Amino acid sequence: MVTAIIAGTVALIVALIAAFASVHTKRLELVGQSEQRRAEALKRGYDTTLAAFDLAWHYRCHLKLSNMSQPPPFDWKKEWPSLLTKIETTLSTGIDRLREHSLHYDHLAPALTWLFRTAFAGVNLKQLEAMPEDYEEARLMLVRFARIDARIDKPVKRRFWKRVVKDNKPKEFQELASDETFRRIYAMIQANPDATVIYQSDPSKPDSNPILEYIQRFEKVPPMLAASLQITSGRIENWIMADVIDYDTPCTRMSIPCFKELTERLSREKSDS
């Protein structure tokens, strides 16, 4: 009888252990599924946010080119307002997902602000007109945080953003190089379109000639913007194929790439010169 009691007790213990293991396994499965859903939502948030910024910068390049007598191959006044609303909605959706699912949102938020100022306001951290390299630098920072949230890269340290701000501290007006002077004026006008800016050259800097720089930029800047258009055009196409962007744009509706004619014309002008 004692043997039977022992056998029954052992069987009960084995059954309890099996039940506990089953519950524990099920719990781990649920946790794993929840973590998987969070990771997917987080990736979607980063993709959506990057897509919105790529769109915004793509059309900022078109706007900058238009201001340099290189109009876009579509009706800007007719097409842009409705597209801007879609881009802003896309950005808001992406940021909402990041705010909900990112484990590092407090450190991520400054990167979003940086990209917004660059792509939407057209101003970099040094309070200069944003150029393609500025956009790529800011975009790369958001990609870095995507890798951090995916646990591919290590989190940034507590003083990370203080160093970024220090390294990009805006110079005083008199300390700017010739090309930077015009870019600062442009940034000032962007911040206050109704402002009147009067610039007087510095006699102590005979080599500084912002007016000449302004003239030369019509030759130097368009090729850089055209190259950026091509890069962002490829990204936008990929976002549409991945169903991150579910609407077309003035450029994606074109039968030929929006940058093709511009690139070819600039290439011919360079060869002729």
Buried (B, 14 or more C-beta within 10 A) or exposed (E): EEEEEEEEEEEEEEEEEEEEEEEEEEEEEEEEEEEEEBBEEBBBBBBBBBBBBBBBBBBBBBBBBEEBEBEBBBEBEEBBEEBBEBBEEBBEBBBEBBEEBBEBBEBBBBBBEBBBBBBBBBBBBBBBBBBBEBBBBBBEBBEBBBEBBEEEEEEBEEEEBEEBEEEBEBEEBEEBEBBBBBBBBBBBBBEEEEEEEEEEEEEEEEEBBBEEBBEBBEEEBBBBBBBBBBBBBEBBBBBBEEEBBEEEBBBBEBEEBBBBEBBEEBEEEEEEE
